Amino acid sequence: MNMPAQAKRPGKLAVWFTKYKFYYLLALPGILYLLIFKYAPMFGIVIAFKDYDAFSGIAGIFTAPWVGFENFARFFNSYYFGRIMGNTLIISFYKLLFGFPAPILLALLLNEMRFMRAKKCIQTISYVPYFISWVIVASLLNSILTTDNGLVNVVLNKLGFRSISFMTNPKYFRGVLVVSDIWKSVGYGSIVYLAAISGVSQEQYEAAELDGATRLQRIWYITLPSISTVVVIMLIFRVGSLLDAGFEQVMLTYSTSVYSVADIIDTYVYRAGLLDLDYSYSVAVGFFKSVVAAALLLGTNFISRRLTGDGIW
């Protein structure tokens, strides 16, 4: 007995996958990467609520006794809690305050350049630092800023000033982190804003120019409002990662002399987990950071929706 024609008709989802099967095949490696290396390890978060022994292996995840929120309470009552939270927030806030507008300003300046060769040259030069490893950048900073014949201190001495220990003086170390982070990321970060600016209608600029608007007025009244949605979305992501102060950068540049101003959550987790082998405690601290980051992301998106009407979702 033949089935009705309607019953043989595939569902919309099957038709969709069949139509775009090659696109899904292209996305498959990325999806597998996320599932294997991002989502599957999330099961290990359970040891944040257990007294896990580092030498018990994978089986210890299931056999370790439950301790509830004891590891979290231990972190909140820790002597280091105030210091690492303060350092993380201060460093991240400085990077947000000075680092977030930097790629926007660079994109605006590049957009206003009329000499294409110079524009491409500046773009290339500003992009290159992003692809340099923090290991190399840390070595460059130590060489340039050292008090022993470092380039910066040589210039200061020539000008009649005393040498400054930028890498070991708590007064200057945060500034080094912020400036080096901006130098490394400003060029690459401007790509998003340059792409958004390229979508702005040239007719608006021509009409404004005919009306006598200056370049600054065209930027303020045409360019910035046109890319405001992109700026808001990037700001939401940036605020969501406020507790991510840059583990690799800090880890490779700080020392015991600047712990008081540079020890952040990620470096603290590294020492607790990999050096002290206190995995349950380190996972609890990392999980706390993730929860706060998610709250910041959701809160910023909600406020942005209320105030501007733009958001991630």
Salt bridges, closest charged atoms under 4 A:
GLU112 OE1 - ARG215 NE 3.74
ASP263 OD2 - ARG83 NH2 2.89
ASP263 OD2 - ARG271 NH2 2.80
ASP266 OD1 - LYS289 NZ 2.70
ASP278 OD2 - ARG74 NH2 2.71
